Amino acid sequence: MRTTAVFAPLVIASLAALALDISLRQEADRAIARGLDYLAQKQEADGSWHKHPAITGLATLAFLKAPGGLTPDYERRVEAGLKFILANVKPDGAIYGGAPLDPYPNYSTSICLMTLVAANRPEHADAIRKARSFLVQSQFDESEDVLKSDPRYGGIGYGRSERPDLSNTSFALEALHMAEQIQAIKASDTEQKLPRLHWEKALAFLARCQNLPSVNPNASLSADDRGGFYYAPTETRGPTTTNANNRVSFRSYGSMTYAGFKSLLYAGLKKDDPRTQAALGWIRKNWTFAENPGMGKEGHYYYLHAMAKALDAYGEATIVDDKGVAHDWREEMTRALLNFQKEGAFWVNEAGRWQESDPVLVTAYAVLALEIARGK
C-alpha cells in the first residue's frame, strides 16, 4: 500500500475546506464507503468501468480521494484503473478509447489527466506531460488560423477539429490547473519550453458563454439570466428565449454556470472581479440541490459535481442567497446526497440525458461531490 506522495508538494484542495461536524462526517464516510463498494463491484476484469477511459478516470479518482486513504482493496482498484487509463494513451498524448465507446479525445484526456495528477506518482510524469501538451494544443487560437473575432477563440471542444464548448473547456482548464500544481512537471515544462495554455484566451471564450452584457454582446438581457453561463457561444443544451425583435438568447442554467464559475477562478480571476461576482450573483439567486436550475432533473449529478468543485475552489464556507439566508454549502450538499443515495448504495438519475441513467457514472459523480463537501 502506498503511503507517501512522490512528487513535490501537490496542493489541490481548498485551504478553506472545513470539516463537517463529527456526526454528519461519519454519515458521509459511510455513504462514500457504500458508494465505493458499489463501484468496486462494477469494475471490469481489465480494470475499467464500461471500458471507457473517462468513466474509469472518474471512478478511479473517487477511490483516490477516499476518506482515510487507500485500503488494500482500494489500492487494487486504483492500480487496475490506472493501468487501463495508461493502456489508452495515444502517441500524441491524448487518452481516450476511440469510437464507438469513446470518440471524445479532449473530454477523456482531461478527466484521465486529473486522475493521474491525483495519483501523484513519478512513473506517470511522461503521460501527464504529454496529456497536458495535447490539451494545450487543442485550444482554438491563431495557430489554427482562428482569430479573436471567431466564437471558437480560446475554447476547447471534444476533439481538436470540433467546435469548443464550455463543458469541455472547463474540464480541460481544471485538469491543466491541477497539473500545474505539480512542481516537478511545471519546472520541467519551463526548462523544455513546452507550450502552456493561454489563460487570457480561455477567458475570452468564457466571456462568450456568460450572460453578462459588459463582456458578451450576445448575452441575454433578462435579469434572470444575468451572470450565469450557457453551453457554447453559438449553441446551447438548455432553454432559449426570443424577444419581440425575434432575437434568440440562450438562458443561463446551473451546471454550466458552475462550470463557468470555477473556470474563471482557475483562470486567475479574483473574487471581486465583476465577472466572478456576476456568476456568484446568479448562483445566489438559484441556490438549490434539488435539481439543475434551468434544466430540472436533466444533468442533476453533473451539476452537483460541478457545484462542489466550484464552491471548493471559491473557498468560502458560507454562501448567502439573494434573500439574505446564509447556507453552509458543505453541510447542505452532504445532506442532499445522503438523501439521494439508493438502497443499493448507488446514485442514479431518473432523467437519463447525458448518460445519467447510468448508475456507475452517476455514483462516481456523487461520491466525488461528497468527498469534496466532506472537507479535510
C-alpha positions in Angstrom: 0.0 0.0 0.0 1.4 3.4 -1.0 1.8 5.8 2.0 3.8 8.7 0.6 3.5 11.2 -2.2 6.2 11.0 -4.8 6.0 14.5 -6.4 7.0 17.7 -4.6 4.0 19.3 -2.7 0.7 18.9 -4.5 -1.9 21.4 -3.3 -5.3 20.9 -4.9 -7.9 21.0 -2.1 -9.1 24.5 -1.0 -7.2 25.7 2.1 -10.5 26.9 3.3 -12.1 23.5 3.3 -13.7 23.0 6.7 -14.7 19.6 8.1 -18.3 18.8 8.7 -19.4 18.1 12.3 -18.4 14.7 13.5 -21.8 13.0 13.2 -22.5 14.2 9.7 -19.0 13.4 8.7 -19.4 9.8 9.9 -22.7 9.6 7.8 -20.8 10.9 4.8 -18.0 8.5 5.3 -20.4 5.6 5.4 -22.2 6.8 2.2 -18.9 7.2 0.4 -17.7 3.7 1.5 -21.0 2.2 0.3 -20.7 4.0 -3.0 -17.1 2.9 -3.5 -18.2 -0.7 -2.7 -20.8 -0.4 -5.4 -18.2 0.9 -7.9 -15.8 -1.9 -6.9 -18.5 -4.5 -7.8 -18.8 -2.9 -11.3 -15.1 -2.7 -12.1 -14.3 -5.0 -15.1 -11.5 -7.5 -15.4 -9.4 -5.1 -17.4 -9.6 -2.5 -14.6 -12.0 -0.3 -16.4 -15.5 0.8 -15.8 -17.5 0.3 -19.0 -14.2 0.1 -20.9 -14.3 3.9 -21.1 -11.2 5.9 -20.0 -13.2 8.9 -18.8 -15.7 6.9 -16.7 -12.7 4.9 -15.5 -10.9 8.1 -14.6 -13.8 9.4 -12.6 -14.3 6.1 -10.7 -10.6 5.8 -10.0 -10.4 9.4 -8.8 -13.2 8.6 -6.4 -11.1 5.8 -4.8 -8.0 8.0 -4.7 -9.9 10.6 -2.7 -11.5 8.2 -0.3 -11.5 9.5 3.3 -8.8 7.8 5.3 -6.7 7.0 2.3 -6.4 3.8 0.3 -7.2 0.4 1.9 -5.6 -2.6 0.3 -8.7 -3.2 -1.7 -9.0 0.4 -2.8 -5.3 0.3 -3.8 -6.0 -2.7 -6.1 -8.9 -0.9 -7.7 -6.8 2.2 -8.3 -3.9 0.2 -9.7 -6.2 -1.6 -12.1 -7.9 1.6 -13.1 -4.6 3.4 -13.7 -3.3 0.6 -15.8 -6.4 0.8 -18.1 -6.0 4.5 -18.4 -2.3 4.2 -19.4 -3.2 1.5 -21.9 -5.3 4.1 -23.7 -2.5 6.7 -24.0 -2.1 7.6 -27.7 1.2 8.7 -29.4 0.2 12.3 -29.4 -0.5 12.2 -25.6 -4.3 12.0 -25.8 -6.0 9.4 -23.6 -9.2 8.0 -25.0 -10.7 4.8 -26.2 -11.9 5.8 -29.7 -15.2 5.1 -31.4 -17.8 3.8 -30.8 -17.4 3.9 -27.0 -15.3 7.0 -26.6 -14.8 9.3 -29.6 -14.1 12.3 -27.3 -10.3 12.8 -27.1 -10.3 16.1 -25.1 -13.0 15.2 -22.6 -11.4 11.8 -21.8 -7.9 13.2 -21.7 -8.9 15.9 -19.3 -10.5 13.5 -16.8 -7.7 11.0 -17.1 -5.1 13.8 -16.6 -6.9 14.8 -13.4 -6.7 11.2 -12.2 -3.1 10.8 -13.0 -2.3 14.1 -11.2 -4.3 12.9 -8.2 -2.4 9.6 -8.1 0.8 11.8 -7.9 3.3 9.2 -9.0 6.6 9.8 -10.8 6.2 7.0 -13.3 3.2 8.9 -14.7 5.2 12.1 -15.3 5.6 11.5 -19.0 2.0 10.6 -19.6 1.0 13.8 -17.6 3.3 16.0 -19.6 2.1 14.7 -22.9 -1.6 14.8 -22.0 -1.1 18.5 -20.9 0.6 19.2 -24.2 -2.3 17.6 -26.1 -4.9 19.7 -24.3 -2.9 22.9 -24.7 -2.6 22.4 -28.4 -6.4 21.7 -28.6 -7.2 25.3 -27.7 -8.5 27.3 -30.7 -6.3 30.3 -31.4 -4.1 31.8 -34.1 -2.2 28.6 -34.5 -5.3 27.1 -36.2 -6.0 30.4 -38.0 -8.8 31.2 -35.6 -8.9 34.9 -35.0 -10.1 36.7 -31.8 -13.4 37.6 -33.5 -14.2 33.9 -34.0 -16.6 32.4 -31.4 -14.3 29.4 -31.1 -11.3 31.5 -30.0 -9.8 30.3 -26.7 -12.1 27.4 -26.3 -11.6 23.6 -26.3 -14.1 21.0 -27.7 -14.5 17.3 -27.7 -11.7 17.0 -30.3 -9.2 19.3 -32.0 -11.4 19.8 -35.0 -14.7 20.0 -33.2 -16.3 23.3 -32.1 -15.5 24.2 -28.5 -18.0 24.3 -25.7 -17.9 25.3 -22.0 -18.2 21.8 -20.6 -15.1 20.5 -22.4 -13.2 23.8 -21.8 -14.0 23.7 -18.1 -12.7 20.1 -17.8 -9.5 20.9 -19.7 -8.9 24.1 -17.6 -9.4 22.2 -14.4 -7.0 19.4 -15.5 -4.4 21.8 -16.6 -4.7 23.8 -13.4 -4.2 20.7 -11.3 -1.2 19.6 -13.4 0.4 23.0 -12.8 0.4 22.4 -9.1 3.0 19.6 -9.5 6.3 21.5 -9.2 8.3 18.8 -10.9 6.1 18.9 -14.0 5.9 22.7 -14.0 9.7 23.1 -13.7 10.3 20.5 -16.5 7.9 22.2 -18.8 9.6 25.6 -18.3 13.0 24.0 -18.9 11.9 22.3 -22.0 10.0 25.4 -23.2 6.8 23.3 -23.7 3.6 25.2 -24.7 1.3 26.3 -21.9 -2.3 27.2 -22.0 -3.2 30.8 -22.9 -5.4 31.7 -19.9 -6.3 35.1 -21.3 -7.6 33.4 -24.5 -9.6 31.0 -22.3 -11.2 34.0 -20.6 -12.2 35.4 -24.0 -14.1 32.1 -24.7 -15.6 32.1 -21.2 -16.9 35.6 -21.8 -18.8 34.5 -24.9 -20.6 31.9 -22.8 -21.6 34.2 -19.9 -24.8 36.2 -19.9 -23.1 39.4 -19.0 -23.7 42.3 -21.5 -20.5 44.1 -20.4 -18.3 41.2 -21.8 -20.7 39.5 -24.2 -22.7 41.4 -26.8 -24.9 38.3 -27.4 -25.9 38.0 -23.7 -29.4 37.6 -22.7 -30.8 40.9 -21.5 -33.1 39.2 -18.9 -32.2 39.9 -15.3 -33.0 36.3 -14.5 -30.0 35.2 -16.7 -27.5 37.9 -15.7 -24.1 36.4 -14.7 -25.0 32.8 -15.5 -23.5 30.7 -18.2 -24.7 28.5 -21.1 -23.1 25.7 -23.2 -21.4 27.4 -26.2 -21.3 30.8 -28.0 -23.3 29.5 -30.9 -25.5 26.8 -29.4 -26.9 25.7 -26.1 -28.1 22.5 -24.5 -30.5 24.5 -22.4 -33.5 26.8 -22.8 -33.7 29.8 -25.1 -35.9 32.9 -25.2 -37.0 35.1 -28.2 -37.7 38.8 -27.7 -40.1 41.0 -29.7 -37.4 41.6 -32.3 -37.0 37.8 -32.9 -33.6 37.9 -31.2 -32.9 34.5 -29.7 -30.9 34.4 -26.4 -29.5 31.5 -24.6 -30.8 31.2 -21.0 -28.4 30.6 -18.1 -28.5 27.3 -16.3 -26.9 25.7 -13.3 -24.4 23.1 -14.5 -22.8 25.4 -17.0 -22.8 28.3 -14.5 -20.8 26.3 -12.0 -18.5 25.1 -14.8 -18.0 28.7 -15.9 -17.6 30.0 -12.3 -14.8 27.5 -11.4 -13.2 28.2 -14.8 -13.0 31.9 -14.1 -11.3 31.1 -10.8 -8.8 28.6 -12.3 -8.0 31.3 -14.9 -6.9 33.5 -12.1 -9.8 36.0 -11.7 -10.2 37.4 -8.2 -13.3 37.0 -6.2 -14.2 40.7 -6.6 -13.8 40.7 -10.4 -17.1 41.8 -12.0 -17.3 38.5 -14.0 -16.8 36.4 -10.9 -19.3 38.5 -8.9 -21.9 38.3 -11.6 -21.6 34.5 -11.7 -21.9 34.4 -8.0 -25.0 36.6 -8.2 -26.7 34.1 -10.4 -25.7 31.3 -8.1 -27.2 33.2 -5.1 -30.5 33.7 -6.9 -30.7 30.0 -8.0 -29.5 28.2 -4.8 -30.7 24.6 -4.8 -29.6 21.0 -4.6 -32.9 19.6 -5.7 -32.3 20.0 -9.4 -30.1 21.5 -12.1 -31.7 25.0 -12.1 -32.9 25.9 -15.6 -32.8 22.2 -16.6 -34.8 20.4 -14.0 -33.6 16.9 -13.3 -31.5 16.8 -16.5 -27.8 16.8 -15.7 -28.6 16.9 -12.0 -25.5 14.9 -10.9 -23.1 16.7 -13.3 -24.5 19.8 -11.7 -23.8 18.7 -8.1 -20.3 17.5 -9.1 -19.5 20.9 -10.8 -21.1 22.8 -7.9 -18.9 21.0 -5.3 -15.7 21.7 -7.3 -16.6 25.3 -8.0 -17.6 26.2 -4.4 -14.5 24.4 -3.1 -12.3 26.5 -5.5 -14.2 29.7 -4.3 -13.0 28.9 -0.8 -15.9 30.3 1.2 -17.7 28.1 3.8 -21.0 30.0 3.5 -22.9 31.3 0.6 -25.6 34.0 1.2 -28.5 33.7 -1.2 -30.4 36.6 -2.7 -32.9 36.6 0.2 -30.1 37.1 2.8 -30.2 33.5 4.0 -26.7 32.0 4.8 -26.0 28.5 3.6 -23.3 26.1 4.8 -22.9 24.6 1.4 -20.8 21.6 2.6 -23.5 20.5 5.1 -26.4 21.1 2.7 -24.7 19.3 -0.1 -23.8 16.3 2.1 -27.4 16.0 3.4 -28.8 16.2 -0.1 -26.5 13.5 -1.4 -27.2 11.3 1.6 -30.9 11.6 0.9 -30.4 10.8 -2.9 -28.5 7.6 -2.3 -30.5 4.5 -3.3 -30.8 1.4 -1.1 -28.4 -0.4 -3.3 -25.7 2.1 -2.3 -25.6 3.8 -5.7 -27.0 7.0 -7.2 -28.9 7.3 -10.4 -30.9 10.0 -12.2 -34.5 9.4 -13.3 -33.8 11.7 -16.2 -31.4 9.9 -18.5 -30.0 12.7 -20.5 -26.2 12.9 -20.7 -25.9 9.3 -19.6 -27.3 10.0 -16.1 -29.4 6.8 -16.2 -26.0 5.0 -15.8 -25.6 4.4 -12.0 -21.8 3.9 -12.4 -21.3 7.3 -13.9 -23.7 9.0 -11.5 -22.3 7.2 -8.5 -18.8 8.4 -9.4 -20.1 12.0 -9.7 -21.9 11.7 -6.3 -19.0 10.1 -4.4 -16.6 12.8 -5.7 -19.1 15.5 -4.7 -19.5 14.0 -1.3 -15.7 13.7 -0.8 -15.3 17.4 -1.7 -18.1 18.5 0.5 -16.8 16.5 3.4 -13.6 18.5 3.5 -10.5 17.6 5.3 
